[in-house]
């Protein structure tokens, strides 16, 4: 028997969609992703990118307060292994995601810890195939698989993630570890210019490391960055290693010249921001949904989460190449759930 709604993905968009569809008595099934080494290396483990973040200070409803006592009763004991001890600063990413997950479970959401590796949207009900070899049929599908940040691939980047290495200035730039400290942004496109400009609100200085002698960014964005007195470009330069220690986290970066292989330089910085783009998690779709020019799922109707296949909806960062925030992802998860509910009702699927 086909599922009414299957939600693929377990970030804020996925759990918001699950909460809304569960409360609408659609008995949703969430395929949250597999716990594999490949997913760990790609940054696509269950609970999404937010689970890789420490403090979350910009999600409404979580003022700076100690949530420890509340969390002790709100989250099942067996799930606490995925959460660090509460720091007292707002809510941590893993805590917020566990709370979302638990809220969905409380309303009756069922969860499968597996990856969808193939889909067939050519006929209805839709057919999904998982890594473990299961076949699941669905009347409606919400794709909420998110997008992963691109990094240079240095071991030291991985070592200091959440300890000074970030891929989101808006998410992390205001944290105490970055305030009034020198920071470095890696990249040369519009995103790098935006990240650097935003970080100047908090940092004492921002270096932009770029492997060429001219930014790829649009002229207006590049000019704005170059005119900012807090921003200093490091032209023809590549990050060789992120420097730091276990106690302090990031303390600097070692740069090498893209022109002279013998030239190296070290910068004392307290934060490293990768701004070299994101990769939407759409490989498993194998071309069955229309994508935009950046590879994100295209919404085909304004103000709706409709995709190019009727009955398949998209929510969160897999369809958002602009905002990429937890709150906007959760909002579009709600939208997708309402779109799916109304589509099912219109088709007579009770």
N, C-alpha and C positions, 0 to 999 in steps of 0.2 A: 504494500500500500504506500502510495506517495506521501511524503511529508507535505504539510501545508506550506511551511516556510523553512528554508535552510539558510543560515547565515554563515558565510565563510569569512573567518577572521575574528580576532578577539581583542581588538583595541577599543578605544572609547566609542567609535562608531558601531562596532559589532555588539557591544554590550547595551548601548542605548537602543539599538534596533531590537535586541532580544527582550529588553524590559517592556518596550511598547507592544511588541507582537505577543508576548506572553500575557500581558494584561488584557489584550484583545481576544484571549482564548484561542490563539492560533497554534499553541503548543510548539514553539520554535525549537529547532535543533541547531546548535552552534557547533561548527567544526573549528576548533580553536587553534589548530596547528599542532605539529608533532614536536616532541622534545628530542631533537637529534643534534649531533655535532655540526652537521651542515647548517642547520637553522641557527645554531649559536654563532657560528662564524659569520653568517650573513646578517645577523641581527634580526631574525624573523621568528624567534621563539614565541610561544603563547603569551598573550597580554600586551603585545605590541611595543612600540618604541617608548611609551611612557614607563614601561617596566624597567627600562634601562636608564632611567633618570632618578636623581636623588630628590632634592627638595622641589616641590611644585607649589609656587606661591601665587600663581595667576589663574587657578581654577576656582570659580566662585563657590563659596560655602565652606571653605577650609581656612579660617583665619589662623594666625600663628598662635597655636595653643597645643598643649600636650594631649594628643589623641590616644595615648597608650591604653588607658583604662577602657575607653570605648572600643578600641580595636580588639582588646582581649575578649570581649563578648560578642563582637560582630562577625569575626572570621573564624571558620572552623579550624580546630587545632592542627589538622593535617595540612592545611594550606599555609600556616604560618612559616613553614620552612622556606617559602619563597620570599619572605619579607625580612628586611633588616630591622634591627631594633629602632623604634621610633626616636627621631632626633629632637623632636619638639619644635621644629621649624615647619609650620604648616602641615602638609601631608607629603609623604614621599610618593614617587611614581608607583612603586610596587604596591604600597598601601592603597592608593587610589584605585588602581586596577583590580585589586582583590575585592575592594568594596563594591565596585561596579559588577564584578563577576558574581559576588554573593547576592547582590540585589536581584540580578537576573535569575539566579537559582531559586531565590525565595518565591518568585512568581511562577516557578514551574519550568524554567528553561532546562532543556537537556543538553549535555555537552559531550562531544567526542573529541578526544585528544589525538588528532590525526591530521595529515595534510591532504588537501584535495590536489591531485596531480593531473587530472583530466576532467573535462566537462563535455557534455553533448547538449548544446542548446538548439540543435536543429529540429528537434521534435519535442512534443509535450506529452507527459511530464518530462522535465529536464532530468538528465542523468549525470551524476557526479561519481567519480572513481577516486578512492583514497590510496594513500601510500601503503596501507595495510591490506589492500585488495578488496575493500568493501565497495559495493555499488549502492548508491542512495538515489532515490527518485524524489523530485520536488516539484510542487506546483508553482512555487515562486522562490526565487533565489535573491539574496542580498549579498553582494560582493563587498567586503569591508576588509580587504587584506593589507591596506596601508601602503606606505612607501618607506624604503630604508635610505638613510643618509649615506652618501658616498664618502669614503675616506681614502687616504693615499695608500693604505695597506701596510703601514709600519707597525711592527710589534709594539713599539712604545705608544702608539695611538691607542691600541687596545688596552695596554697596561694602565693608562691614566684616564680612560673614559670614566666620567662622573667624578674625576678628581682633578679637573682642570681642562679636560678635553671634551669638547661639545660640538654639536652641529646645528645648534639653534640659539642664536643670540637673544631672540625675543623670549625664549623659554628660560634661559639661564643667565643672561647678562647682568641682571640686577642682584644676583646672589652675592653675599658678602665677600666670597673669595676673589671676586673680580673687581670690586669697587676700589677706585683710586689706585689701580695697579696697571702696569703695562700689559697689553694683550696682543696676540697675533691672530690674523685672519689669513687663511690660505685660499686663494682663488683669484680670478680676474674678471668674472662676469658680473652681471647686475646683482646677483644674490650676494656676492662678496662685498660689493659697494654698499648694499643695504645693511648687511651685517656689521660692517665696519662703522658706518655712520651711526647705527643704533648703539653700538658699544661705546662710542665717544660720550654718550650720556653718563657713563659710569666709570670708564677707564681713564687713567692718567695719560695714556698714549696707546695708539693702535697701529701696529705694523701690518701692512698688507703684503704678503709674500706671493710673488707671481713669477712664473718661469720665463716670461717674455718681457720685452721692453715697452709694452703697451697693453693696456687692459682690453679685454674682449667686450667689456660692458659698453652700453650705449654711451654716446658722447656726453649727454647731460648727466648721467650717473657718474661717469668717470671724472668729469670736471668737478662735480660736487665733492667727491671724495678727495681729489687732489687739492682743493681749496680749503679743506678742513684743517685747521692748524694742529689738531690732535692726531692726524693720520700721516704716516710716513710709509711710502711704498718701498719695497725691497725688490728692485727689478732683476730680471735674469737670475732668479734665485729659487732654490728648491729646498724644502724641509728634509733634512737628512735624518734627524731624530728628535723626538720630544724628550726633554730632560726633566728629571724630577726624582722624588723619593716617596716612600710609603707614607711618611708623616705629613709632608707639605703638599703632596701631589705635584702638579706641574710647577717647575721653577724656571724653565727656559726652553729654547729650541736651538738646535744646531743646524745651520744653513750651509748649503754648498752652492757654488756658482754653477749656473747652467752653461756657462761659456768657458770658464777656467777650472778644470778639474782639481787643481791644487789649492784653490781658494776656499776657505771655510770661515764661518763667523758664528758666534754664539750671541743670542739675545736673551737677556733676563726678562722673562715674562711669567705671569701667573695664570695665564689661560691661553688655550689654543682652540680656535674655532675653524672647523672645516666648512668651507662654503663652495664646494665643488659639485653641488647638485644632489638630487635624490633619484632613486630608481624605484618606480612603482612596482609592486609585486603582482605582475600580470602574466608571468610566463605560462602559468598553468592554463590560461584561457586559450592559448594557441590560435590567436587571431579570430576568435568567435564573437568578440565584442569590438565595436568601433573604438579606436583610441584617438586621442588628439595628437598634435605634432610632437608633443613631449613624451608620448607613450602612456599617458594617463587615460583611464576610461572616460569616454566622452559622454556627458549628459546631453541627451538629444532634445530635451524640451526645457525651456527656461523655467526656473523655480521648481523643477521637479528632478527626482533622482532616476528618471527613466534612462535606460541604455538603448542601444540599437536593437536589442531583442526584447520583445514584449514579454513582461513577466519577470525580467531580470533587472534588478536595481543595483545601484552602486552608491556607497557612502564612505565618507572619510577621505583620508589622504590618497587612496588609490584613484580618486576622481578629483582631487584638489591639488593643483600645482602652484597655488598662490598663498593661501593662508597657513595651512599645515599646523594648526593648533588643536590641542585636545578638545577645547570647547566647541570649535567649529566642526570637528569630526563627530562629536557626540550629537550636535544639532542635526547634522545631515543623517546620522543614524536614526534619529527620531523621524525625520522626513521620509527616509526609505521605508521605515516600518509602516507609516501611515499610507504611503503610496502603495505598498504591497497589500496592506489590508483592504484598501478601497478597490484595487485591481481584482483581488480574489472575489470580493463581494460582487463586483460588476460582472464577473464571469460566472457567477453562480456556484463558486466553490465554498461550501460551508464547512 
